[in-house]
Amino acid sequence: MRSMSPHAARRLLWLAALLIVPLPMLVFDAVVPVARYLLLAGLCVGMVIAEGPGGVVWQLAALFVSHALVYAALLYLLAWAIARALARTSARARAAAVAVAVAACVVWAIATQPYVTPFGRAAHANLLGVLQ
């Protein structure tokens, strides 16, 4: 296994968290990762561009973007704290710990249905279903 710097560990942990960690939405009964918030925001922005700014679509886009930005910042702080704790270990041990943690989280998110998706095909979904 190759070695990993604390900066690379922080970046990889943060990106994985953006794709995996289920986070609640304040207005809707949803618990999805930041990537889903960005996907929904992109759809809303596309609708605003295609159909004009009338209605509530731009407000939904603002809601999704604001959730994504706040949660991305919080997840970055979490990734920073974990990478800082791992900085005391050797580069190989740090790489192994990050790889195992990310792989375990991906398996968990695919094997179970941890996400609540009111805007999806089913009420609960796994990682693949929530990012469709």
C-alpha positions as CSV (number, residue, x, y, z in Angstrom):
1,M,0.0,0.0,0.0
2,R,1.3,3.4,-0.9
3,S,1.9,6.1,1.7
4,M,-0.5,9.0,2.3
5,S,0.0,12.5,3.5
6,P,-2.3,14.0,6.2
7,H,-3.5,16.5,3.5
8,A,-4.4,13.6,1.1
9,A,-6.1,11.7,4.0
10,R,-8.2,14.8,4.9
11,R,-9.2,15.3,1.2
12,L,-10.2,11.6,0.7
13,L,-12.1,11.4,4.0
14,W,-14.0,14.7,3.1
15,L,-14.9,13.5,-0.4
16,A,-16.0,10.1,0.9
17,A,-18.1,11.9,3.6
18,L,-19.8,14.1,0.9
19,L,-20.8,11.0,-0.9
20,I,-21.8,8.7,2.0
21,V,-22.7,10.4,5.3
22,P,-26.5,10.6,5.7
23,L,-27.5,14.1,6.9
24,P,-31.0,15.4,7.7
25,M,-32.8,18.2,5.8
26,L,-34.5,20.7,8.0
27,V,-37.7,21.2,6.0
28,F,-38.3,17.8,4.5
29,D,-38.2,14.4,6.0
30,A,-35.0,13.5,4.3
31,V,-31.7,12.0,5.4
32,V,-29.3,11.9,2.4
33,P,-25.7,12.7,1.7
34,V,-24.4,16.1,0.5
35,A,-24.0,14.7,-3.0
36,R,-27.8,14.2,-3.2
37,Y,-28.4,17.8,-2.1
38,L,-26.2,19.0,-4.9
39,L,-27.9,16.7,-7.4
40,L,-31.3,18.1,-6.4
41,A,-30.0,21.7,-6.5
42,G,-28.7,21.1,-10.0
43,L,-32.1,19.8,-11.1
44,C,-33.8,22.9,-9.6
45,V,-31.3,25.3,-11.3
46,G,-31.9,23.5,-14.6
47,M,-35.7,23.9,-14.2
48,V,-35.2,27.6,-13.4
49,I,-33.0,28.1,-16.5
50,A,-35.5,26.1,-18.7
51,E,-38.8,27.5,-17.4
52,G,-37.9,30.8,-15.7
53,P,-37.7,31.9,-12.1
54,G,-41.4,31.7,-11.3
55,G,-42.7,29.5,-8.6
56,V,-40.8,27.9,-5.7
57,V,-38.1,26.1,-7.7
58,W,-35.5,28.7,-7.0
59,Q,-36.3,28.6,-3.3
60,L,-35.9,24.8,-3.3
61,A,-32.5,25.3,-5.1
62,A,-31.4,27.7,-2.4
63,L,-32.5,25.3,0.3
64,F,-30.5,22.4,-1.3
65,V,-27.4,24.6,-1.9
66,S,-27.5,26.0,1.6
67,H,-27.8,22.6,3.2
68,A,-24.9,21.3,1.0
69,L,-22.6,24.2,1.9
70,V,-23.2,24.0,5.6
71,Y,-22.9,20.2,5.7
72,A,-19.8,20.3,3.5
73,A,-18.1,22.7,5.9
74,L,-19.0,20.6,8.9
75,L,-17.8,17.4,7.2
76,Y,-14.6,19.2,6.3
77,L,-14.0,20.0,9.9
78,L,-14.7,16.4,10.8
79,A,-12.3,15.1,8.1
80,W,-9.7,17.7,9.3
81,A,-10.0,16.4,12.9
82,I,-9.7,12.8,11.9
83,A,-6.7,13.5,9.6
84,R,-5.0,15.4,12.4
85,A,-5.4,12.5,14.7
86,L,-4.1,10.1,12.0
87,A,-1.1,12.5,11.4
88,R,0.7,10.9,14.4
89,T,0.7,7.5,12.6
90,S,3.1,6.4,9.9
91,A,2.1,7.2,6.3
92,R,1.4,3.6,5.5
93,A,-0.7,3.1,8.6
94,R,-2.6,6.3,7.8
95,A,-3.2,5.1,4.2
96,A,-4.5,1.7,5.5
97,A,-6.8,3.3,8.1
98,V,-8.3,5.7,5.5
99,A,-8.7,2.9,2.9
100,V,-10.4,0.5,5.4
101,A,-12.7,3.2,6.8
102,V,-13.8,4.4,3.4
103,A,-14.3,0.9,2.1
104,A,-16.3,-0.1,5.2
105,C,-18.5,3.0,4.8
106,V,-19.1,2.3,1.1
107,V,-20.0,-1.3,1.8
108,W,-22.3,-0.2,4.7
109,A,-24.0,2.4,2.5
110,I,-24.6,-0.1,-0.4
111,A,-25.6,-3.1,1.7
112,T,-28.1,-1.3,3.9
113,Q,-30.7,1.4,3.3
114,P,-29.6,4.3,5.6
115,Y,-31.1,7.1,3.5
116,V,-34.6,8.5,3.7
117,T,-35.6,9.8,0.3
118,P,-38.9,11.7,-0.1
119,F,-37.8,12.8,-3.6
120,G,-36.8,9.3,-4.7
121,R,-38.4,6.2,-6.0
122,A,-38.7,4.6,-2.6
123,A,-38.9,5.9,1.0
124,H,-35.5,4.4,1.9
125,A,-32.6,3.7,-0.3
126,N,-29.0,2.6,-0.4
127,L,-26.1,4.6,-1.8
128,L,-26.7,3.6,-5.4
129,G,-30.4,4.4,-5.1
130,V,-30.0,7.8,-3.5
131,L,-27.5,9.0,-6.2
132,Q,-29.7,7.9,-9.1
